[in-house]
Each structure stands twice: as structure tokens, then as C-alpha cells.
Amino acid sequence: MAHAARSPKAHHELPELPYAQDALEPYVSRETLEFHHGKHHRGYVEALNGMISGTEFENSTLEEIVRNASGTVLNLAAQSWNHSFLWKSMTPASKPVDDALKRRIQANFGSLSLLKQLFKRKAVEAFGSGWIWLVEMPDSRLMVLPTSNAENPLRVGGKALLTCDVWEHAYYIDYRNDRAAYIDAFWNVADWSFAAQNLTRQGEASSPPDCGSLLRQKAMGASDRG
């Protein structure tokens, strides 16, 4: 008996780390990456595949799911996307900010030092779990954008340049509850070359419906230097 053709099963992959698990030491330990990448990130990807199988999102990209889904599917897709972006936001060979990005930072925040101060302050002030992003918005402003839980810049039309995970599992093994020390350490592995590449990348930022409230509450940029 002939059977009707079935659509391929949803299968998003856990990306490989772009460096060895001990490459970010002493700032991010092998143990942290083993748990963070191998357990937490893997768990989001596998749960997402199970949730979207047989649904309208079965063949969608992560970006499409993040922009259009809600509830648990959104949370799983966004956390999968956020973590993939996080691994690229760090490098064992951090280099100085290139001139083009530095000019944009100076225009929007006053200086790299002031950007780091604002980024740290927003990370420390963030209640509970979430993410801190350096984002280019559709009007070309650079902003520090704190997001709660799984939310990310795709939901507010932003182009992510760099991110730091402030969920406790990202830093508790290495820094216990000292989130400020974790942010200080992050700058030693921040991949400014990746941020510069994202800045020059065309497109991607488009505002989905009903995102204004999050943007008004969360986005902090040149008007909030500290």
C-alpha cells in the first residue's frame, strides 16, 4: 500500500562551540561550558524539536519561530538562538574594537568605557534571568538592551551585535552570585570582531507586531549613559 509523503521531521542542531571547552579559561571554565552548552543549550534545542514536530513551525528557521511564535515554543526557540549567538560573542583571542565600531560606540555612548559601565549596570540591575545585548536598532542607534528570560532583539526589530547571558547557570560555577565580577570577566573574552561583522551585515532587523512595549521598557542607549 502506498503511503502519503511526510514532511521532514523538525530538526534544529546544537551547534559546535567555535573553540575548545577550556579555551575561555580562566574567565569561563571548562565546567561551565560543559554544563551551559552541553546540558542547557542542548536541552533547549531538543525540547524545541519535540514541540514543533507536526506544527506550522516544523520547517521554520529559528529566526522565523522567534519572530512569530509565542509561549513555550517561543521560549525554546529564542533560548536556542540566544545561546548560539552567545558562543560567537566570546573568543579566546579577543581583539580591540575596530575603528568603525569604536566611532559608532563613541557617538552613541560617549566612549567604550562608558558603554561597558552601562552594560554592567544594566546586567547587575536585571532582575532574575535574562540577557544583555549590544544592539543596532532600525534607526541606526546603538543601544544596550536588557531582555528578560528568553526575549531577544529579533522581537523588537533590532540587530544583535554582542550578548552576555545573565541567567545564573551562565556564571554560578565560576562566580557564584557575583554577577558584577562575571561581567567584568566577560570583557576579556568579548569578540569585538564578531560585533563589527554584525554591524556591517545587511538586513535582518524588522519590527514584528506588538513589540513596542518591550522596547520602551528595556532599551537603553545614548540617552542613558552611566
C-alpha positions in Angstrom: 0.0 0.0 0.0 1.3 3.4 -0.9 1.8 5.9 1.9 1.4 9.7 1.6 4.7 11.5 1.7 5.5 13.0 5.1 7.2 16.3 5.7 10.7 16.0 7.2 10.8 16.0 11.0 11.8 19.3 12.6 15.5 19.0 13.5 17.4 22.0 14.7 21.0 21.2 15.5 23.1 22.0 18.6 26.0 24.0 17.1 29.5 23.1 18.0 31.4 25.5 20.1 33.7 27.6 18.0 36.6 26.9 20.4 37.7 24.2 22.9 35.8 23.9 26.1 38.8 25.1 28.1 39.7 27.9 25.7 38.0 30.7 27.6 39.7 29.9 30.9 40.2 31.4 33.4 37.3 33.7 32.6 34.8 31.0 31.7 35.7 27.5 32.9 35.5 24.2 31.1 33.0 23.0 33.6 30.7 26.0 32.9 30.8 25.4 29.2 30.3 21.6 29.6 27.0 22.4 31.5 26.0 25.5 29.7 26.5 24.3 26.2 26.3 20.5 26.7 23.3 20.5 29.0 21.3 23.7 28.9 21.7 24.7 25.2 21.2 21.0 24.2 18.1 20.8 26.3 16.5 23.8 24.6 17.3 22.5 21.1 16.0 19.0 21.8 12.8 20.3 23.5 12.1 22.7 20.6 12.4 19.9 18.1 9.8 17.9 20.1 7.5 20.8 20.4 7.4 21.9 16.8 7.2 18.5 15.2 3.9 18.3 13.2 3.2 22.0 13.7 3.2 25.1 11.5 6.8 25.7 12.7 8.2 22.3 11.8 10.2 23.6 8.8 10.8 27.1 10.0 14.2 28.6 10.8 14.9 29.6 14.4 14.6 33.3 13.4 11.1 32.7 11.9 10.0 30.9 15.0 11.3 33.6 17.3 9.6 36.3 15.4 6.2 34.6 15.1 5.7 32.1 17.9 4.5 32.5 21.4 4.6 30.7 24.7 6.8 27.7 25.2 7.7 27.3 21.6 9.0 30.9 21.5 10.9 30.4 24.7 12.7 27.3 23.4 13.4 28.8 20.0 14.7 32.1 21.5 16.9 30.3 24.0 18.3 28.1 21.2 19.0 31.2 19.1 20.4 33.3 22.0 22.9 30.6 23.1 24.1 30.1 19.5 24.7 33.8 19.4 26.4 33.8 22.8 29.1 31.4 21.8 30.1 33.6 18.9 30.1 36.7 21.2 33.1 35.2 23.0 36.5 34.3 21.8 39.8 33.2 23.4 41.6 35.7 21.2 39.7 39.0 22.0 41.0 41.9 20.0 40.5 45.7 20.4 37.4 47.3 19.0 37.9 48.2 15.3 37.8 51.9 14.3 34.4 51.8 12.6 32.6 50.2 15.6 34.5 52.4 18.0 33.3 55.5 16.2 29.7 54.3 16.5 30.2 53.5 20.2 31.6 56.9 20.9 28.7 58.6 19.0 26.1 56.6 20.9 27.6 56.1 24.4 30.5 58.7 24.7 33.2 56.1 24.9 33.9 52.4 25.1 34.4 52.7 28.8 31.0 54.3 29.3 29.4 51.6 27.2 31.0 48.9 29.4 29.8 50.8 32.5 26.2 51.0 31.2 26.3 47.3 30.1 27.5 46.2 33.5 25.0 48.4 35.4 22.1 47.0 33.3 23.3 43.5 33.8 23.6 43.9 37.6 20.2 45.6 37.8 18.4 43.0 35.7 16.0 41.1 38.0 16.0 37.4 37.7 17.1 35.7 34.4 17.8 37.3 31.1 20.3 38.7 28.6 22.2 41.9 28.0 22.7 42.9 24.4 24.5 45.5 22.3 22.1 46.2 19.5 21.7 48.3 16.4 18.1 49.4 16.1 16.4 50.1 12.8 17.0 53.9 13.2 20.8 53.1 13.4 21.1 53.9 17.1 23.2 51.5 19.1 21.6 50.5 22.4 22.2 48.4 25.5 19.1 46.2 25.6 18.3 44.1 28.7 15.8 41.4 28.0 14.0 39.1 30.4 14.1 35.3 30.2 14.3 34.2 26.6 13.4 37.5 24.9 15.9 38.8 22.3 16.4 41.7 19.9 14.7 40.0 17.0 11.4 40.6 18.8 11.9 44.4 18.8 13.4 44.8 15.3 17.0 45.0 16.5 20.2 43.7 15.0 22.2 41.9 17.8 25.9 42.8 17.8 27.0 41.2 21.0 25.4 39.5 24.0 26.1 38.3 27.6 23.9 35.7 29.3 22.9 36.7 32.8 20.9 33.6 33.6 22.5 32.2 36.8 23.6 29.0 35.1 25.9 31.0 32.9 28.2 32.1 35.8 27.3 30.4 39.1 30.0 27.7 38.8 32.7 30.3 38.3 31.4 33.4 40.2 28.7 32.1 42.4 26.2 35.0 42.8 28.7 37.8 41.9 27.2 38.9 38.6 29.3 42.0 38.5 32.5 40.1 38.6 31.2 37.9 35.8 30.5 40.9 33.6 34.0 42.3 34.4 35.5 39.0 33.2 33.3 38.9 30.1 35.2 41.8 28.6 38.3 39.6 28.5 36.6 37.2 26.1 34.2 39.6 24.2 34.5 39.1 20.5 34.5 42.7 19.1 35.4 41.4 15.7 32.1 39.4 15.7 30.3 42.6 16.8 31.8 44.6 14.0 30.8 41.9 11.4 27.3 42.0 12.7 27.2 45.8 12.4 28.1 45.7 8.7 25.8 42.8 7.9 22.8 44.0 5.8 19.2 43.5 6.7 17.7 41.2 9.4 16.1 44.0 11.5 12.4 44.1 11.0 9.8 45.1 13.6 7.2 42.4 14.4 3.8 43.4 15.7 3.2 44.2 19.4 6.9 44.7 20.3 6.7 48.4 21.3 6.1 47.7 25.0 9.2 45.6 25.4 11.3 48.1 23.5 10.0 51.0 25.7 10.7 49.1 28.9 14.0 47.5 28.0 16.0 49.6 25.5 18.7 51.8 27.0 21.1 53.7 24.7 22.7 57.1 24.3 20.1 58.8 26.4 21.0 56.7 29.4 24.7 56.8 29.9 26.1 55.9 33.2 
